[in-house]
Amino acid sequence: MLTKQKLIFLLISLILVVILMVVFSDPVFAQPPPPPDKPPQAPIDGGLGLLAAAGGAYAIKKLRDKKK
């Protein structure tokens, strides 16, 4: 038969285990963070587009000068 001290020890142990299960179950059910947003892309509409057009024009000029 269980003595009064053993019964109290078992009840306290059970309560402690339940409390620990509740406290440490939060990370188990937590969701992962959402994926990061896409990084901003280069602004082709502005100066980079003009630089590409100027480079293309310069390449065409060099090719025409080479043929002469």
N, CA, C and O atoms as CSV, one atom per row, in Angstrom:
chain,resi,resn,atom,element,x,y,z
A,1,MET,N,N,0.847,-1.182,0.000
A,1,MET,CA,C,0.000,0.000,0.000
A,1,MET,C,C,0.886,1.237,0.000
A,1,MET,O,O,1.982,1.237,0.560
A,2,LEU,N,N,0.398,2.269,-0.628
A,2,LEU,CA,C,1.152,3.525,-0.688
A,2,LEU,C,C,0.996,4.302,0.612
A,2,LEU,O,O,-0.092,4.425,1.175
A,3,THR,N,N,2.111,4.809,1.049
A,3,THR,CA,C,2.032,5.656,2.242
A,3,THR,C,C,1.634,7.055,1.821
A,3,THR,O,O,1.615,7.376,0.633
A,4,LYS,N,N,1.322,7.874,2.788
A,4,LYS,CA,C,0.896,9.239,2.513
A,4,LYS,C,C,2.024,10.037,1.863
A,4,LYS,O,O,1.769,10.849,0.974
A,5,GLN,N,N,3.259,9.821,2.292
A,5,GLN,CA,C,4.397,10.558,1.725
A,5,GLN,C,C,4.636,10.156,0.275
A,5,GLN,O,O,4.922,11.010,-0.564
A,6,LYS,N,N,4.524,8.878,-0.027
A,6,LYS,CA,C,4.722,8.424,-1.401
A,6,LYS,C,C,3.617,8.954,-2.314
A,6,LYS,O,O,3.876,9.322,-3.460
A,7,LEU,N,N,2.407,8.991,-1.811
A,7,LEU,CA,C,1.290,9.507,-2.593
A,7,LEU,C,C,1.477,10.992,-2.888
A,7,LEU,O,O,1.249,11.433,-4.015
A,8,ILE,N,N,1.885,11.755,-1.898
A,8,ILE,CA,C,2.135,13.185,-2.091
A,8,ILE,C,C,3.281,13.381,-3.088
A,8,ILE,O,O,3.206,14.249,-3.958
A,9,PHE,N,N,4.336,12.578,-2.961
A,9,PHE,CA,C,5.467,12.659,-3.886
A,9,PHE,C,C,5.028,12.358,-5.317
A,9,PHE,O,O,5.442,13.044,-6.252
A,10,LEU,N,N,4.195,11.337,-5.491
A,10,LEU,CA,C,3.700,10.996,-6.821
A,10,LEU,C,C,2.832,12.098,-7.411
A,10,LEU,O,O,2.947,12.409,-8.596
A,11,LEU,N,N,1.968,12.689,-6.600
A,11,LEU,CA,C,1.103,13.766,-7.079
A,11,LEU,C,C,1.920,15.006,-7.462
A,11,LEU,O,O,1.669,15.634,-8.491
A,12,ILE,N,N,2.891,15.345,-6.628
A,12,ILE,CA,C,3.743,16.494,-6.948
A,12,ILE,C,C,4.556,16.222,-8.213
A,12,ILE,O,O,4.721,17.109,-9.051
A,13,SER,N,N,5.060,15.002,-8.349
A,13,SER,CA,C,5.817,14.630,-9.548
A,13,SER,C,C,4.927,14.706,-10.791
A,13,SER,O,O,5.347,15.211,-11.832
A,14,LEU,N,N,3.715,14.208,-10.675
A,14,LEU,CA,C,2.790,14.249,-11.801
A,14,LEU,C,C,2.463,15.684,-12.191
A,14,LEU,O,O,2.464,16.020,-13.376
A,15,ILE,N,N,2.187,16.526,-11.214
A,15,ILE,CA,C,1.889,17.931,-11.491
A,15,ILE,C,C,3.088,18.613,-12.129
A,15,ILE,O,O,2.925,19.402,-13.060
A,16,LEU,N,N,4.280,18.323,-11.648
A,16,LEU,CA,C,5.492,18.915,-12.211
A,16,LEU,C,C,5.704,18.461,-13.655
A,16,LEU,O,O,6.079,19.265,-14.509
A,17,VAL,N,N,5.473,17.211,-13.925
A,17,VAL,CA,C,5.621,16.706,-15.298
A,17,VAL,C,C,4.605,17.358,-16.221
A,17,VAL,O,O,4.952,17.731,-17.341
A,18,VAL,N,N,3.384,17.501,-15.789
A,18,VAL,CA,C,2.356,18.133,-16.620
A,18,VAL,C,C,2.715,19.593,-16.888
A,18,VAL,O,O,2.582,20.067,-18.017
A,19,ILE,N,N,3.168,20.305,-15.859
A,19,ILE,CA,C,3.565,21.708,-16.041
A,19,ILE,C,C,4.729,21.810,-17.023
A,19,ILE,O,O,4.727,22.668,-17.906
A,20,LEU,N,N,5.716,20.940,-16.871
A,20,LEU,CA,C,6.856,20.963,-17.797
A,20,LEU,C,C,6.432,20.626,-19.219
A,20,LEU,O,O,6.947,21.214,-20.170
A,21,MET,N,N,5.511,19.702,-19.379
A,21,MET,CA,C,5.021,19.372,-20.721
A,21,MET,C,C,4.307,20.548,-21.359
A,21,MET,O,O,4.463,20.795,-22.555
A,22,VAL,N,N,3.532,21.269,-20.582
A,22,VAL,CA,C,2.820,22.431,-21.122
A,22,VAL,C,C,3.803,23.541,-21.478
A,22,VAL,O,O,3.667,24.172,-22.526
A,23,VAL,N,N,4.781,23.784,-20.628
A,23,VAL,CA,C,5.741,24.869,-20.871
A,23,VAL,C,C,6.616,24.565,-22.086
A,23,VAL,O,O,6.841,25.445,-22.917
A,24,PHE,N,N,7.108,23.339,-22.200
A,24,PHE,CA,C,8.036,23.009,-23.280
A,24,PHE,C,C,7.358,22.511,-24.549
A,24,PHE,O,O,8.053,22.168,-25.505
A,25,SER,N,N,6.053,22.459,-24.594
A,25,SER,CA,C,5.374,22.041,-25.817
A,25,SER,C,C,5.191,23.207,-26.781
A,25,SER,O,O,4.846,22.980,-27.941
A,26,ASP,N,N,5.407,24.429,-26.352
A,26,ASP,CA,C,5.244,25.588,-27.226
A,26,ASP,C,C,6.169,25.530,-28.438
A,26,ASP,O,O,5.688,25.746,-29.551
A,27,PRO,N,N,7.467,25.252,-28.295
A,27,PRO,CA,C,8.310,25.175,-29.497
A,27,PRO,C,C,7.924,24.046,-30.445
A,27,PRO,O,O,8.193,24.130,-31.644
A,28,VAL,N,N,7.303,23.000,-29.932
A,28,VAL,CA,C,6.922,21.886,-30.780
A,28,VAL,C,C,5.799,22.293,-31.725
A,28,VAL,O,O,5.785,21.880,-32.885
A,29,PHE,N,N,4.874,23.086,-31.247
A,29,PHE,CA,C,3.728,23.472,-32.060
A,29,PHE,C,C,3.917,24.812,-32.756
A,29,PHE,O,O,3.021,25.257,-33.473
A,30,ALA,N,N,5.055,25.466,-32.565
A,30,ALA,CA,C,5.299,26.760,-33.198
A,30,ALA,C,C,5.505,26.565,-34.700
A,30,ALA,O,O,6.041,25.547,-35.138
A,31,GLN,N,N,5.076,27.550,-35.474
A,31,GLN,CA,C,5.224,27.500,-36.921
A,31,GLN,C,C,6.538,28.160,-37.317
A,31,GLN,O,O,6.998,29.075,-36.635
A,32,PRO,N,N,7.141,27.714,-38.396
A,32,PRO,CA,C,8.369,28.363,-38.851
A,32,PRO,C,C,8.062,29.757,-39.392
A,32,PRO,O,O,6.931,30.024,-39.799
A,33,PRO,N,N,9.039,30.635,-39.402
A,33,PRO,CA,C,8.785,31.985,-39.916
A,33,PRO,C,C,8.509,31.948,-41.414
A,33,PRO,O,O,8.947,31.021,-42.096
A,34,PRO,N,N,7.798,32.930,-41.933
A,34,PRO,CA,C,7.510,32.949,-43.368
A,34,PRO,C,C,8.791,33.197,-44.166
A,34,PRO,O,O,9.752,33.750,-43.631
A,35,PRO,N,N,8.815,32.797,-45.428
A,35,PRO,CA,C,10.018,33.033,-46.228
A,35,PRO,C,C,10.244,34.533,-46.426
A,35,PRO,O,O,9.285,35.305,-46.415
A,36,PRO,N,N,11.492,34.952,-46.605
A,36,PRO,CA,C,11.763,36.384,-46.769
A,36,PRO,C,C,11.212,36.903,-48.091
A,36,PRO,O,O,10.997,36.142,-49.034
A,37,ASP,N,N,10.989,38.201,-48.139
A,37,ASP,CA,C,10.497,38.832,-49.365
A,37,ASP,C,C,11.579,38.795,-50.440
A,37,ASP,O,O,12.758,38.590,-50.149
A,38,LYS,N,N,11.157,38.996,-51.682
A,38,LYS,CA,C,12.116,39.040,-52.778
A,38,LYS,C,C,12.960,40.302,-52.646
A,38,LYS,O,O,12.444,41.348,-52.253
A,39,PRO,N,N,14.244,40.221,-52.966
A,39,PRO,CA,C,15.070,41.432,-52.891
A,39,PRO,C,C,14.676,42.410,-53.993
A,39,PRO,O,O,14.187,41.996,-55.043
A,40,PRO,N,N,14.883,43.691,-53.764
A,40,PRO,CA,C,14.526,44.670,-54.805
A,40,PRO,C,C,15.390,44.468,-56.045
A,40,PRO,O,O,16.587,44.201,-55.948
A,41,GLN,N,N,14.776,44.598,-57.181
A,41,GLN,CA,C,15.471,44.397,-58.451
A,41,GLN,C,C,16.122,45.701,-58.916
A,41,GLN,O,O,15.786,46.778,-58.423
A,42,ALA,N,N,17.046,45.599,-59.859
A,42,ALA,CA,C,17.734,46.779,-60.394
A,42,ALA,C,C,16.751,47.622,-61.201
A,42,ALA,O,O,15.929,47.076,-61.936
A,43,PRO,N,N,16.825,48.931,-61.072
A,43,PRO,CA,C,15.895,49.807,-61.815
A,43,PRO,C,C,16.302,49.924,-63.280
A,43,PRO,O,O,17.082,50.806,-63.638
A,44,ILE,N,N,15.781,49.044,-64.125
A,44,ILE,CA,C,16.118,49.060,-65.552
A,44,ILE,C,C,15.527,50.303,-66.226
A,44,ILE,O,O,16.091,50.786,-67.207
A,45,ASP,N,N,14.416,50.825,-65.727
A,45,ASP,CA,C,13.746,51.952,-66.366
A,45,ASP,C,C,14.573,53.228,-66.307
A,45,ASP,O,O,14.457,54.075,-67.193
A,46,GLY,N,N,15.386,53.380,-65.303
A,46,GLY,CA,C,16.096,54.641,-65.120
A,46,GLY,C,C,17.451,54.674,-65.797
A,46,GLY,O,O,17.563,54.407,-66.993
A,47,GLY,N,N,18.476,55.000,-65.032
A,47,GLY,CA,C,19.811,55.217,-65.567
A,47,GLY,C,C,20.451,53.976,-66.134
A,47,GLY,O,O,21.247,54.073,-67.067
A,48,LEU,N,N,20.129,52.793,-65.596
A,48,LEU,CA,C,20.739,51.569,-66.097
A,48,LEU,C,C,20.278,51.277,-67.521
A,48,LEU,O,O,21.049,50.757,-68.328
A,49,GLY,N,N,19.029,51.607,-67.833
A,49,GLY,CA,C,18.526,51.432,-69.202
A,49,GLY,C,C,19.218,52.367,-70.169
A,49,GLY,O,O,19.552,51.984,-71.290
A,50,LEU,N,N,19.433,53.597,-69.729
A,50,LEU,CA,C,20.148,54.559,-70.584
A,50,LEU,C,C,21.594,54.112,-70.798
A,50,LEU,O,O,22.120,54.234,-71.905
A,51,LEU,N,N,22.230,53.604,-69.766
A,51,LEU,CA,C,23.602,53.130,-69.885
A,51,LEU,C,C,23.682,51.944,-70.851
A,51,LEU,O,O,24.624,51.864,-71.639
A,52,ALA,N,N,22.734,51.045,-70.808
A,52,ALA,CA,C,22.714,49.908,-71.730
A,52,ALA,C,C,22.488,50.382,-73.164
A,52,ALA,O,O,23.121,49.869,-74.086
A,53,ALA,N,N,21.601,51.348,-73.365
A,53,ALA,CA,C,21.354,51.883,-74.711
A,53,ALA,C,C,22.597,52.584,-75.244
A,53,ALA,O,O,22.929,52.436,-76.420
A,54,ALA,N,N,23.285,53.340,-74.404
A,54,ALA,CA,C,24.508,54.025,-74.836
A,54,ALA,C,C,25.599,53.006,-75.175
A,54,ALA,O,O,26.331,53.190,-76.147
A,55,GLY,N,N,25.713,51.947,-74.392
A,55,GLY,CA,C,26.692,50.908,-74.695
A,55,GLY,C,C,26.392,50.211,-76.005
A,55,GLY,O,O,27.307,49.913,-76.773
A,56,GLY,N,N,25.123,49.946,-76.273
A,56,GLY,CA,C,24.733,49.338,-77.548
A,56,GLY,C,C,25.038,50.255,-78.722
A,56,GLY,O,O,25.528,49.810,-79.759
A,57,ALA,N,N,24.745,51.540,-78.550
A,57,ALA,CA,C,25.039,52.505,-79.613
A,57,ALA,C,C,26.539,52.597,-79.857
A,57,ALA,O,O,26.974,52.685,-81.005
A,58,TYR,N,N,27.318,52.579,-78.812
A,58,TYR,CA,C,28.773,52.643,-78.946
A,58,TYR,C,C,29.308,51.395,-79.658
A,58,TYR,O,O,30.220,51.490,-80.479
A,59,ALA,N,N,28.741,50.231,-79.341
A,59,ALA,CA,C,29.162,48.990,-79.998
A,59,ALA,C,C,28.826,49.033,-81.482
A,59,ALA,O,O,29.636,48.608,-82.306
A,60,ILE,N,N,27.667,49.531,-81.833
A,60,ILE,CA,C,27.278,49.645,-83.247
A,60,ILE,C,C,28.217,50.608,-83.968
A,60,ILE,O,O,28.626,50.340,-85.097
A,61,LYS,N,N,28.560,51.719,-83.332
A,61,LYS,CA,C,29.480,52.698,-83.933
A,61,LYS,C,C,30.840,52.058,-84.161
A,61,LYS,O,O,31.440,52.247,-85.220
A,62,LYS,N,N,31.340,51.298,-83.180
A,62,LYS,CA,C,32.644,50.634,-83.331
A,62,LYS,C,C,32.614,49.625,-84.480
A,62,LYS,O,O,33.568,49.530,-85.253
A,63,LEU,N,N,31.508,48.866,-84.590
A,63,LEU,CA,C,31.404,47.892,-85.688
A,63,LEU,C,C,31.346,48.585,-87.034
A,63,LEU,O,O,31.957,48.095,-87.984
A,64,ARG,N,N,30.651,49.688,-87.163
A,64,ARG,CA,C,30.585,50.435,-88.417
A,64,ARG,C,C,31.931,51.034,-88.780
A,64,ARG,O,O,32.326,51.016,-89.946
A,65,ASP,N,N,32.653,51.576,-87.772
A,65,ASP,CA,C,33.963,52.157,-88.023
A,65,ASP,C,C,34.968,51.075,-88.443
A,65,ASP,O,O,35.880,51.351,-89.223
A,66,LYS,N,N,34.812,49.872,-87.942
A,66,LYS,CA,C,35.721,48.780,-88.255
A,66,LYS,C,C,35.556,48.319,-89.712
A,66,LYS,O,O,36.519,47.894,-90.349
A,67,LYS,N,N,34.326,48.408,-90.224
A,67,LYS,CA,C,34.038,47.976,-91.603
A,67,LYS,C,C,34.591,48.961,-92.620
A,67,LYS,O,O,34.824,48.560,-93.760
A,68,LYS,N,N,34.814,50.214,-92.282
A,68,LYS,CA,C,35.281,51.229,-93.233
A,68,LYS,C,C,36.716,51.090,-93.556
A,68,LYS,O,O,37.251,51.872,-94.342
